[in-house]
Amino acid sequence: MKECAGIAEVIRVMKHPVVEIAEGVEVGGCTIHARMYAPANQYSHGFFLVKISKPSALAPLQRERNLRMENGEFSFDSGEELKVGEKLEIFVLLAAPENREAER
């Protein structure tokens, strides 16, 4: 797979309610939706895999998995809240045809 660097922009942030899972232990977070910013046209059609490189606090959240980007957009869950318009540095990989079916 060929890897290319790119920039994505946060387009929507959905906050999750804070839930107490045990006494004194609360979890929450948000779902971040992002769109390919540059080079936008190159990745606006088709299926790609994405790895976030910056902000570096988000990189460990991926747990060795790539995020799935379709038609230039992808989303992920995060404990760290980002703002709409914030930029993410990413690596983009063209998904192999056999991986496209396995991800569905």
Steps between C-alpha positions, in 0.01 A plus 500: 500500500620848413498750788455876456486786749200727516296741709144441622265755654258431786149565366281379788539401867232292673533493879409179684332520840719438803404166657608363836619142436606436861499702816711805431593386146344699218546470125392726220662638192394593152489385142709712264402526132766625261533568128808490282628857470817473293538352245118489498426396142742209501309317777143622446389179326565145608611312807820571692655425838616783727743526792509818708850628570420838665374595745715225646257443790257341252749255346487240784119487477525313172650188662687386189185533289455738214189714478274450199456801271231492236441781250740725689338468845574294813407497868642369828427498872720709725531591865659826388258759364603678183348814350327529163754636253799348681752332267633144535820375339434156354649224290276362224530150357316357203311196624566171322185366325479196731515729808211713374258208518632380837438843658130511405 
